[in-house]
Amino acid sequence: MNRITLTVNGVRHQVAVADDTLLLDVLREKVGTTSVREGCGVGACGACTVLAGGMSVSSCLALALRYDGAEITTAEGLDENDDVVSSFVDCDAAQCGYCIPGFVLMSRELLAENPRPSEQEITDHLEGNICRCGTYPEIRKAVATAAERRSPR
């Protein structure tokens, strides 16, 4: 067993992990962040997305050992008044909600890189996330709304 330190949503955690322990499992089972979800297990759906140092990571593919010392953000780390979170709520971008934490974190990553993305840039950035309820129009609208709230024209 190896001991690693993760700062998750601003709280430092020291956890024991095996060489093959996935970041997803550490976050859910040892840290208790239930917004990080396994959807497909192969990094193709986005339900397990977290931000490590502001960059998106498919935690179902990531070995926890590689993130020793990392600052991880999950949906639990975002306030309900967060501009992206509130835009998703205001635009009715969630039905079942299973995929939404991953979409919110991917949206935050996009807006950090590109504060005023076009509709095509939003679509392209979110293409690795799957919503089985099909709320893609509302999700794209939520991202555009968050961008507008951050930097009105």
PyMOL commands that set and color helices and strands:
alter all, ss='L'
color gray80, all
select helices_A, chain A and resi 23-31+64-67+75-77+83-90+100-113+119-125+136-150
alter helices_A, ss='H'
color red, helices_A
select strands_A, chain A and resi 2-8+11-17+49-52+55-58+71-73
alter strands_A, ss='S'
color yellow, strands_A
deselect
rebuild
show_as cartoon
